[in-house]
Amino acid sequence: MLARGTSSRPGPWRAWPFQVEILDSIHDPNCSGLVIQFPSQCLGKSELVNNVIGHSIDCDSGGILMTLPNWSSAENWSRTKLAPMLSSTVTIRDLIRTTQSKKDSGGTTILLKTWATGFLAIAGANSPSGLAMFSCRLCCFDEIDRFPRSIPGSSEGDPIAVGLRRSETFADAFSIMTSSPTERGVSRIEYEYSLTDQRKWFVACPACSHEFVMLWHHVVWDKGPAGEHLARTARIECPECHSRHDDAARAEMVRRGRWIATGLEFRRRRGYWGNCLMTLLPPKRSYSGHLERLVEEFLAAKHGGVETMRTFINTQLAETFEEESERPVPAEILYNRAREAGEYAQSDFPEKDIPAGVLMLSCGCDIQHDRVELEVLGLGGGFESWSIDYRVLLGSLEEADFRRELSQFLLRQYRHPSGHSLGLAITLVDSGDKPQSVYQLIKETAPRPVYASKGFGSFNLPAINPSRRVPRLLNLNVSVFKAQLYARLGLVAPGQGGYCHFPSDRSLSYYEQLVSERLVKRVNRGLVAKVFELMEGRRNESLDARVMAQAGAEFLRPDFEAIKRRLGIEGAAPTKQRRARPASFWGPRGIADV
């Protein structure tokens, strides 16, 4: 049963046509596991796993291991997904034991459910103890692209391999892996899917009966007289006869489709790939169909820049995203572009106004043993950026006089064309070289927004992770921010989300440091991992400072429209008015008046 409030289709489970074979595969003696690469939300990949778990509780014996990316997501899944299903499904509700005390090992807790013939253990992929203490017949791994590549604080390595070892003693062991994908060449679900028979949902064209897999390039729409996109005209175009089909026809094509293996015919694990074009959910309010909504989302993602397009490709199309940052823009091109544009010069500030598009300022400080290299970065709507200042301050942060000099610089104000003055909204200081002196600087500059930062590199972890133990310490996933920066440097049209402006008097050496690292692939246990490596003979101080300034702005998540209103800039979006609560049928105080 799907509980009300947790699903758009509450009530008894009703499988869509493309879900039937996936569920039937669990009972096929020739199938030992499933790999499901689906988009987020619209095809019900999590509900498939929930159904398998519910079926195993009711009909099978043995243990079940459900692994999610971390302990927090494991607890959330138990509370918001599992608990409603157990309480609303009569056939399994009474099977689960209840506990009266936390010391009752035979009872039920948030992360452990027991019944007469088995148990369900819920673990985070970041916990060695949670994965190692159970022997299970069924192993489920949800959102595996968010798993760490190695269990933190453990020498056991890959959490999926550790989890699968829990089922080695069971002859009928079965595994399920699900996720939406991430980076091409790095995505774990992409790798696991490549080891299966790679099944895809083929649909038949109503006009010519040609079978094909619906991909995004099959979606077409018209343009108006002024070149505007008419999303309401979106159709699916058959690649064979080029006939076009509306959203109702698309849904009927999906209902009549079938899975066809596109890889090797016989594999012990079956792989299923699907995208948002297979959805059979009812369209959202105000839309004529899913195609119209998807076209609007695509156009918005394209306008928003690299990050929003990555989200659309990963979570809607269920395809891996390939970063343009693998080929960083040469330093000479960036240098010549800034000189030819001649928009502004670093020497103009602070005497002259900063560019009008700047709505906030952030700063990144790279600490060396004898100097500090820092960059002041201006940011505007869509995270379009302007490099305002880059300078080298000679001295050691361990000296009190030098800390005062740096602190005084961080107080600098910049004139804005609106007539206001802007100071630094946030400053990040690298604490990798001299952590104690950095923490002393933060203490001395309090309560100003100065934070210590420590970098690490992984495409599978959050971009910013504030420390829980050390106040004002931000752990930065520098790989994410470097990839983001290199992708933005490739934008060539000012006004695009993320476009980078530079002063005309910036030296070539600055740009050489900015693009001094390259993204390379390293193979570890058959998996490809992408890492940034410093090119031989190059320095990267300006890159580190820029990444910290960029990360600081991302950490604040500024509301640029609200800043525009405070600065009195014309064209700012009006403040959203809260909708008035409609009058109740029962009176002004609702049912309390009855």
C-alpha positions as CSV (number, residue, x, y, z in Angstrom):
1,M,0.0,0.0,0.0
2,L,1.1,3.5,-0.8
3,A,0.4,5.7,2.2
4,R,-1.5,9.0,1.7
5,G,0.9,11.9,1.8
6,T,3.9,9.9,0.7
7,S,2.9,9.2,-2.9
8,S,1.0,10.9,-5.7
9,R,-0.9,7.6,-6.2
10,P,-2.0,6.6,-2.6
11,G,-3.7,3.3,-2.2
12,P,-3.0,-0.2,-3.4
13,W,0.2,-0.5,-5.5
14,R,-0.6,-0.5,-9.3
15,A,2.4,-1.3,-11.4
16,W,3.0,0.6,-14.6
17,P,3.7,-1.6,-17.7
18,F,7.4,-0.9,-17.6
19,Q,7.6,-1.9,-13.9
20,V,6.1,-5.4,-14.3
21,E,9.1,-7.2,-15.8
22,I,11.4,-5.6,-13.3
23,L,9.4,-7.0,-10.4
24,D,9.0,-10.4,-12.1
25,S,12.8,-10.6,-12.5
26,I,13.1,-11.2,-8.7
27,H,11.6,-14.7,-9.2
28,D,13.7,-15.6,-12.3
29,P,16.3,-18.3,-11.4
30,N,18.5,-17.0,-14.2
31,C,18.7,-13.5,-12.7
32,S,20.9,-12.7,-9.7
33,G,20.5,-9.0,-9.5
34,L,19.0,-5.8,-11.0
35,V,20.6,-2.5,-11.9
36,I,18.1,0.3,-12.4
37,Q,19.2,3.6,-14.0
38,F,16.1,5.8,-13.8
39,P,15.5,9.5,-13.5
40,S,14.5,11.1,-10.1
41,Q,10.9,10.6,-9.0
42,C,8.9,10.1,-12.2
43,L,9.4,6.4,-12.9
44,G,9.1,5.1,-9.3
45,K,12.5,3.5,-8.8
46,S,12.4,3.9,-5.0
47,E,8.8,2.4,-4.9
48,L,10.1,-0.6,-6.8
49,V,12.7,-1.2,-4.1
50,N,10.0,-0.7,-1.4
51,N,7.8,-3.3,-3.1
52,V,10.6,-5.8,-3.2
53,I,11.3,-5.3,0.5
54,G,7.6,-5.6,1.4
55,H,7.2,-8.8,-0.7
56,S,10.3,-10.3,1.0
57,I,9.0,-9.5,4.4
58,D,5.6,-11.2,3.6
59,C,6.7,-14.1,1.5
60,D,10.4,-14.9,2.0
61,S,12.7,-15.7,4.9
62,G,16.2,-14.2,5.5
63,G,17.8,-10.9,6.1
64,I,17.5,-7.7,4.0
65,L,20.2,-5.0,3.9
66,M,19.0,-1.6,2.7
67,T,22.0,0.7,2.1
68,L,21.7,4.5,1.4
69,P,24.4,7.1,0.9
70,N,24.7,8.0,4.6
71,W,23.2,7.6,8.0
72,S,21.0,10.7,7.7
73,S,19.4,9.5,4.4
74,A,19.0,6.0,6.0
75,E,17.0,7.4,8.9
76,N,15.0,9.7,6.6
77,W,14.1,6.7,4.4
78,S,13.1,4.6,7.3
79,R,10.8,7.4,8.7
80,T,9.3,8.8,5.5
81,K,9.2,5.8,3.1
82,L,9.4,2.5,5.0
83,A,7.3,3.4,8.1
84,P,4.3,4.6,6.2
85,M,4.4,1.5,3.9
86,L,4.6,-0.8,6.9
87,S,1.8,0.9,8.8
88,S,-0.6,1.1,5.8
89,T,0.0,-2.5,4.5
90,V,-2.1,-4.9,6.6
91,T,-0.4,-8.1,5.4
92,I,3.0,-7.1,6.8
93,R,2.1,-4.6,9.5
94,D,1.5,-7.3,12.1
95,L,4.6,-9.2,11.2
96,I,7.0,-6.6,12.3
97,R,7.9,-6.8,16.0
98,T,7.5,-3.7,18.1
99,T,10.0,-2.8,20.9
100,Q,9.2,-1.5,24.4
101,S,12.8,-0.6,25.2
102,K,16.0,0.4,23.4
103,K,17.7,-2.5,25.1
104,D,15.3,-5.0,23.6
105,S,17.5,-6.5,20.9
106,G,14.6,-8.6,19.5
107,G,12.5,-5.6,18.8
108,T,12.3,-2.8,16.2
109,T,14.2,0.4,15.9
110,I,14.5,3.1,13.2
111,L,17.3,1.2,11.5
112,L,16.4,-2.4,12.3
113,K,13.1,-4.1,11.7
114,T,12.6,-7.7,12.8
115,W,10.0,-10.4,12.2
116,A,9.8,-14.1,12.9
117,T,11.7,-15.3,9.8
118,G,14.1,-12.4,9.1
119,F,15.1,-8.8,9.6
120,L,15.6,-5.5,7.7
121,A,18.8,-3.7,8.5
122,I,19.1,-0.1,7.2
123,A,22.6,1.3,6.9
124,G,24.5,4.3,5.5
125,A,27.3,3.6,3.0
126,N,29.6,5.8,5.2
127,S,29.4,3.4,8.1
128,P,31.7,0.3,8.3
129,S,29.8,-1.2,11.3
130,G,26.4,-0.8,9.6
131,L,27.6,-2.8,6.6
132,A,29.6,-5.5,8.3
133,M,27.4,-6.9,11.1
134,F,24.7,-8.6,9.1
135,S,24.3,-11.7,6.8
136,C,21.6,-11.0,4.3
137,R,19.9,-12.7,1.4
138,L,18.7,-9.5,-0.3
139,C,21.0,-6.5,-0.6
140,C,19.5,-3.2,-1.9
141,F,21.6,-0.1,-2.7
142,D,19.7,3.1,-3.4
143,E,21.3,6.2,-5.1
144,I,24.7,4.5,-5.4
145,D,26.1,7.5,-7.3
146,R,26.0,9.4,-4.0
147,F,28.0,6.6,-2.2
148,P,31.6,7.3,-1.1
149,R,34.1,5.4,-3.1
150,S,35.6,4.0,0.1
151,I,34.1,3.7,3.5
152,P,35.4,6.6,5.7
153,G,37.6,5.5,8.6
154,S,37.8,1.9,7.3
155,S,40.3,-0.1,5.3
156,E,37.6,-2.3,3.8
157,G,37.2,-0.1,0.7
158,D,34.1,0.0,-1.6
159,P,30.8,0.0,0.4
160,I,28.9,-1.9,-2.3
161,A,31.5,-4.7,-2.3
162,V,31.4,-4.8,1.5
163,G,27.6,-5.0,1.4
164,L,27.5,-7.7,-1.2
165,R,29.8,-9.9,0.8
166,R,27.1,-10.1,3.4
167,S,25.1,-12.4,1.1
168,E,27.8,-14.8,0.1
169,T,26.5,-17.7,2.2
170,F,23.0,-17.6,0.5
171,A,22.6,-19.6,-2.7
172,D,19.5,-17.5,-3.7
173,A,21.1,-14.2,-2.9
174,F,19.8,-11.2,-4.9
175,S,21.0,-7.6,-5.2
176,I,19.3,-4.4,-6.4
177,M,21.2,-1.2,-7.3
178,T,19.3,2.0,-8.2
179,S,20.3,5.6,-8.9
180,S,20.1,8.5,-11.2
181,P,23.5,9.1,-12.9
182,T,26.0,11.9,-12.4
183,E,29.4,12.4,-14.3
184,R,30.2,10.4,-17.4
185,G,33.1,8.1,-16.7
186,V,32.7,8.5,-12.9
187,S,29.0,7.5,-12.4
188,R,28.8,4.2,-10.5
189,I,25.3,3.3,-11.9
190,E,26.6,3.9,-15.4
191,Y,29.4,1.4,-14.7
192,E,27.2,-1.2,-13.1
193,Y,24.6,-0.9,-16.0
194,S,27.4,-1.5,-18.5
195,L,27.9,-4.9,-16.9
196,T,24.3,-6.0,-17.5
197,D,22.3,-6.9,-20.6
198,Q,21.3,-3.2,-20.8
199,R,17.5,-3.3,-21.4
200,K,15.7,-0.3,-22.8
201,W,12.0,0.4,-23.2
202,F,11.1,0.3,-26.9
203,V,7.9,1.9,-28.2
204,A,6.2,1.5,-31.5
205,C,5.3,4.5,-33.7
206,P,1.5,4.4,-34.3
207,A,2.0,5.5,-37.9
208,C,4.7,3.1,-39.2
209,S,5.1,0.6,-36.3
210,H,8.8,1.3,-36.1
211,E,10.2,0.5,-32.7
212,F,12.6,2.9,-31.0
213,V,13.7,4.2,-27.7
214,M,12.4,7.7,-26.9
215,L,15.3,10.1,-26.4
216,W,15.4,13.8,-26.0
217,H,16.4,14.6,-29.6
218,H,13.1,13.0,-30.6
219,V,11.2,15.9,-28.9
220,V,10.5,18.7,-31.3
221,W,8.5,21.9,-31.0
222,D,7.7,25.0,-33.0
223,K,8.8,28.6,-32.8
224,G,6.7,31.7,-33.1
225,P,7.1,34.6,-35.5
226,A,9.7,36.3,-33.2
227,G,11.7,33.2,-32.7
228,E,10.1,32.4,-29.3
229,H,9.8,28.8,-28.3
230,L,6.3,27.4,-28.3
231,A,6.5,24.6,-25.6
232,R,2.8,23.8,-26.0
233,T,3.5,22.5,-29.5
234,A,6.0,19.8,-28.2
235,R,5.6,16.4,-29.9
236,I,7.5,13.1,-30.2
237,E,8.9,12.6,-33.7
238,C,9.4,9.1,-35.1
239,P,13.0,8.7,-36.3
240,E,11.7,6.5,-39.2
241,C,8.7,8.2,-40.7
242,H,9.0,11.6,-39.0
243,S,5.4,11.6,-37.9
244,R,4.7,13.6,-34.8
245,H,2.7,12.5,-31.8
246,D,1.2,14.5,-28.9
247,D,1.5,13.8,-25.2
248,A,-1.5,11.5,-25.1
249,A,-0.1,9.4,-28.0
250,R,3.3,9.3,-26.2
251,A,1.6,7.9,-23.1
252,E,-0.2,5.3,-25.1
253,M,3.1,4.3,-26.9
254,V,4.7,3.9,-23.5
255,R,1.9,1.6,-22.2
256,R,2.3,-0.6,-25.3
257,G,6.1,-0.7,-25.1
258,R,8.4,-3.6,-24.2
259,W,11.9,-4.1,-22.7
260,I,14.6,-5.2,-25.2
261,A,18.1,-6.1,-24.2
262,T,20.6,-4.0,-26.1
263,G,23.8,-5.6,-24.6
264,L,24.9,-9.1,-24.4
265,E,22.0,-11.5,-24.4
266,F,22.9,-13.5,-21.3
267,R,24.0,-11.7,-18.2
268,R,23.4,-12.8,-14.6
269,R,22.2,-9.3,-13.8
270,R,19.6,-7.4,-15.7
271,G,19.9,-3.7,-16.3
272,Y,17.0,-1.3,-16.9
273,W,17.4,2.2,-18.2
274,G,14.6,4.7,-18.6
275,N,14.1,8.5,-18.9
276,C,11.4,11.1,-18.1
277,L,9.7,10.5,-21.5
278,M,8.4,7.2,-20.1
279,T,6.4,8.8,-17.3
280,L,2.7,7.9,-17.0
281,L,2.0,10.3,-14.1
282,P,-0.8,12.9,-14.8
283,P,0.6,16.2,-16.0
284,K,1.1,19.0,-13.5
285,R,-1.5,21.7,-13.1
286,S,-1.6,24.4,-15.9
287,Y,0.3,22.1,-18.3
288,S,-1.4,20.4,-21.3
289,G,1.0,17.5,-20.9
290,H,4.4,16.3,-19.8
291,L,6.1,17.3,-23.1
292,E,5.2,20.9,-22.6
293,R,6.6,21.0,-19.1
294,L,9.8,19.2,-20.0
295,V,10.5,21.6,-22.9
296,E,10.1,24.5,-20.5
297,E,12.4,22.9,-18.0
298,F,14.9,22.2,-20.7
299,L,14.9,25.8,-22.0
300,A,15.2,27.1,-18.4
301,A,18.1,24.8,-17.8
302,K,19.9,25.8,-21.0
303,H,19.5,29.5,-20.0
304,G,20.7,28.8,-16.5
305,G,24.1,27.5,-17.5
306,V,26.1,24.4,-16.9
307,E,24.8,23.5,-13.4
308,T,21.1,23.7,-14.3
309,M,21.8,21.7,-17.5
310,R,23.6,19.1,-15.5
311,T,20.6,18.7,-13.2
312,F,18.2,18.3,-16.2
313,I,20.4,15.7,-17.9
314,N,21.0,13.7,-14.8
315,T,17.6,13.8,-13.1
316,Q,15.3,14.0,-16.1
317,L,17.0,12.3,-19.0
318,A,18.9,9.8,-16.7
319,E,22.0,10.3,-18.7
320,T,25.5,11.1,-17.5
321,F,26.8,14.6,-17.9
322,E,30.2,15.3,-19.6
323,E,32.0,18.3,-18.3
324,E,33.5,20.7,-20.7
325,S,36.1,21.4,-18.0
326,E,38.1,18.4,-19.3
327,R,39.5,20.9,-21.9
328,P,40.2,24.1,-20.0
329,V,40.3,27.3,-22.0
330,P,43.9,28.2,-22.7
331,A,45.3,31.1,-20.6
332,E,46.2,33.1,-23.7
333,I,42.5,33.1,-24.9
334,L,41.3,34.4,-21.5
335,Y,44.0,37.0,-21.4
336,N,43.2,38.3,-24.9
337,R,39.5,38.2,-24.4
338,A,39.7,40.5,-21.3
339,R,42.1,42.9,-23.1
340,E,39.9,43.1,-26.2
341,A,36.7,43.6,-24.1
342,G,38.2,46.4,-22.1
343,E,35.2,46.5,-19.7
344,Y,37.1,47.8,-16.7
345,A,40.6,47.8,-15.0
346,Q,41.6,46.6,-11.6
347,S,43.4,49.9,-11.1
348,D,40.0,51.7,-11.3
349,F,39.0,50.5,-7.8
350,P,38.1,51.6,-5.2
351,E,38.2,55.1,-6.6
352,K,35.6,54.3,-9.4
353,D,32.4,52.4,-9.3
354,I,32.5,48.7,-9.7
355,P,30.4,47.2,-12.6
356,A,26.7,47.6,-12.2
357,G,26.0,43.9,-12.5
358,V,27.9,43.2,-9.2
359,L,25.4,42.6,-6.4
360,M,27.7,41.1,-3.8
361,L,31.4,40.6,-3.1
362,S,33.3,37.6,-1.8
363,C,37.0,37.0,-1.1
364,G,39.3,33.9,-1.2
365,C,42.7,34.0,0.5
366,D,45.4,31.4,-0.4
367,I,47.9,31.2,2.4
368,Q,51.6,30.6,1.6
369,H,54.4,30.5,4.2
370,D,55.6,34.1,3.2
371,R,52.6,35.7,1.6
372,V,48.8,35.7,1.1
373,E,47.4,35.7,-2.4
374,L,43.7,36.9,-2.5
375,E,41.0,37.6,-5.0
376,V,37.9,39.8,-4.5
377,L,35.1,38.5,-6.7
378,G,31.9,40.3,-7.6
379,L,28.8,38.2,-8.3
380,G,25.4,39.0,-9.9
381,G,22.3,37.3,-11.1
382,G,22.9,33.8,-12.3
383,F,26.3,33.8,-10.6
384,E,27.8,35.9,-13.4
385,S,31.1,37.1,-11.9
386,W,33.5,40.0,-12.1
387,S,37.1,39.7,-10.8
388,I,37.5,43.0,-8.9
389,D,40.9,42.6,-7.3
390,Y,43.8,40.2,-7.2
391,R,46.8,41.0,-5.1
392,V,49.7,39.5,-3.2
393,L,50.4,40.6,0.4
394,L,53.9,39.8,1.6
395,G,54.2,38.6,5.1
396,S,53.5,35.7,7.5
397,L,50.1,35.1,8.9
398,E,51.8,34.1,12.2
399,E,52.8,37.8,12.7
400,A,50.2,39.9,14.5
401,D,51.0,43.0,12.4
402,F,50.5,41.2,9.2
403,R,47.1,39.8,10.4
404,R,46.1,43.4,11.2
405,E,47.1,44.4,7.7
406,L,45.1,41.7,6.1
407,S,42.1,42.4,8.4
408,Q,42.3,46.0,7.4
409,F,42.2,45.1,3.7
410,L,39.1,42.9,4.3
411,L,37.3,46.0,5.6
412,R,37.6,47.8,2.2
413,Q,34.4,49.2,0.7
414,Y,33.6,49.4,-3.0
415,R,31.4,52.0,-4.6
416,H,28.4,50.7,-6.5
417,P,26.6,52.7,-9.3
418,S,23.4,52.7,-7.3
419,G,25.1,55.0,-4.8
420,H,25.6,52.4,-2.1
421,S,28.9,50.9,-0.9
422,L,29.5,47.2,-0.9
423,G,31.8,45.3,1.5
424,L,32.9,41.7,1.5
425,A,29.9,39.5,2.2
426,I,32.1,36.5,3.1
427,T,35.8,35.7,3.1
428,L,37.3,32.2,3.0
429,V,40.9,31.7,4.2
430,D,42.8,28.5,3.4
431,S,43.7,26.7,6.6
432,G,45.8,23.9,5.1
433,D,49.2,25.6,5.6
434,K,48.9,27.4,8.9
435,P,45.7,26.4,10.6
436,Q,46.4,28.0,14.0
437,S,47.2,31.4,12.6
438,V,44.2,31.2,10.4
439,Y,41.9,30.5,13.4
440,Q,43.6,33.3,15.2
441,L,42.8,35.6,12.3
442,I,39.1,34.5,12.4
443,K,39.0,35.1,16.2
444,E,40.4,38.6,15.7
445,T,38.1,39.6,12.9
446,A,34.9,38.3,14.6
447,P,32.0,38.9,14.1
448,R,32.8,39.6,10.5
449,P,32.0,36.8,8.1
450,V,35.5,35.3,7.8
451,Y,35.7,31.5,7.6
452,A,38.5,29.0,7.5
453,S,38.4,26.5,4.6
454,K,39.9,23.1,4.0
455,G,39.8,21.4,0.6
456,F,39.2,17.9,-0.4
457,G,38.5,16.3,-3.8
458,S,35.6,14.0,-4.7
459,F,32.8,14.2,-7.2
460,N,30.6,12.0,-5.0
461,L,30.3,14.2,-1.9
462,P,28.6,17.5,-1.1
463,A,30.3,20.6,-2.4
464,I,30.4,22.3,1.0
465,N,30.4,20.5,4.3
466,P,30.5,22.8,7.4
467,S,32.5,21.3,10.2
468,R,30.4,20.2,13.2
469,R,33.4,20.3,15.6
470,V,35.3,23.4,14.5
471,P,33.3,26.7,14.3
472,R,33.6,28.7,11.1
473,L,35.4,25.9,9.2
474,L,34.1,24.9,5.8
475,N,35.2,21.7,4.1
476,L,35.2,22.5,0.4
477,N,34.9,19.9,-2.3
478,V,37.3,21.7,-4.6
479,S,36.9,19.2,-7.4
480,V,33.3,20.3,-7.8
481,F,34.1,24.0,-7.8
482,K,37.1,23.6,-10.1
483,A,35.0,21.8,-12.6
484,Q,32.3,24.5,-12.3
485,L,34.8,27.2,-12.8
486,Y,36.4,25.6,-15.9
487,A,33.0,25.1,-17.4
488,R,32.1,28.8,-16.8
489,L,35.4,29.9,-18.3
490,G,34.2,28.3,-21.6
491,L,31.2,30.6,-21.8
492,V,31.7,33.3,-24.4
493,A,28.5,35.5,-24.2
494,P,28.3,38.1,-21.4
495,G,24.9,37.8,-19.6
496,Q,24.9,34.0,-19.5
497,G,24.5,32.5,-16.1
498,G,28.1,31.9,-14.8
499,Y,29.9,34.1,-17.4
500,C,33.3,35.3,-16.0
501,H,34.5,38.9,-16.5
502,F,38.1,39.9,-16.0
503,P,39.8,43.3,-15.9
504,S,41.8,44.4,-18.9
505,D,45.0,45.0,-16.9
506,R,45.3,41.5,-15.3
507,S,48.6,39.8,-16.0
508,L,49.0,36.6,-18.1
509,S,50.5,34.8,-15.2
510,Y,47.2,35.1,-13.3
511,Y,45.4,33.2,-16.1
512,E,48.2,30.6,-16.4
513,Q,47.6,29.8,-12.7
514,L,43.9,29.8,-13.1
515,V,44.0,27.0,-15.7
516,S,47.0,25.2,-14.2
517,E,45.2,22.0,-13.4
518,R,43.6,19.4,-15.6
519,L,40.9,16.8,-15.1
520,V,42.4,13.3,-15.6
521,K,41.0,9.8,-15.2
522,R,42.4,7.3,-12.8
523,V,41.3,3.7,-12.7
524,N,40.8,2.1,-9.3
525,R,39.3,-1.5,-9.0
526,G,37.8,-1.2,-12.4
527,L,36.1,2.1,-11.6
528,V,37.1,5.4,-13.3
529,A,37.6,8.3,-11.0
530,K,38.2,11.9,-12.2
531,V,40.8,14.0,-10.3
532,F,42.3,17.4,-10.8
533,E,46.1,17.3,-11.2
534,L,48.5,20.3,-11.3
535,M,50.4,20.4,-14.6
536,E,54.1,20.1,-14.3
537,G,56.0,23.3,-13.7
538,R,52.8,25.3,-13.0
539,R,51.6,27.2,-9.9
540,N,47.9,27.4,-8.9
541,E,47.6,30.1,-6.2
542,S,45.1,32.2,-8.3
543,L,43.0,29.1,-8.9
544,D,42.8,28.3,-5.2
545,A,41.9,31.9,-4.3
546,R,39.2,32.0,-7.0
547,V,37.7,28.6,-5.9
548,M,37.4,29.9,-2.3
549,A,35.8,33.1,-3.4
550,Q,33.4,31.2,-5.6
551,A,32.6,28.7,-2.9
552,G,32.0,31.4,-0.3
553,A,29.3,32.9,-2.6
554,E,27.7,29.5,-3.1
555,F,27.7,28.9,0.6
556,L,25.7,32.1,1.2
557,R,23.2,31.3,-1.5
558,P,22.3,35.0,-2.0
559,D,18.9,36.2,-3.2
560,F,20.0,38.5,-6.0
561,E,16.6,39.9,-6.6
562,A,16.3,40.9,-2.9
563,I,19.7,42.5,-3.1
564,K,18.6,44.5,-6.2
565,R,15.6,45.8,-4.3
566,R,17.7,46.9,-1.4
567,L,20.1,48.7,-3.7
568,G,17.2,50.3,-5.5
569,I,18.0,48.9,-8.9
570,E,15.4,49.2,-11.5
571,G,14.0,45.9,-13.0
572,A,14.2,44.0,-9.7
573,A,11.5,41.4,-9.4
574,P,8.8,42.5,-6.9
575,T,8.6,40.8,-3.5
576,K,6.4,37.8,-3.7
577,Q,3.1,38.4,-1.9
578,R,1.8,35.6,0.3
579,R,-1.5,34.3,-0.9
580,A,-4.4,35.2,1.4
581,R,-5.9,32.3,3.0
582,P,-9.3,31.7,1.5
583,A,-12.4,32.2,3.7
584,S,-13.4,29.0,5.3
585,F,-16.9,27.5,4.8
586,W,-17.0,27.0,8.6
587,G,-16.4,30.7,9.5
588,P,-13.4,33.0,10.1
589,R,-11.8,30.6,12.6
590,G,-12.5,27.5,10.6
591,I,-14.1,24.5,12.2
592,A,-13.4,25.9,15.6
593,D,-16.5,28.1,15.1
594,V,-18.8,25.2,14.7
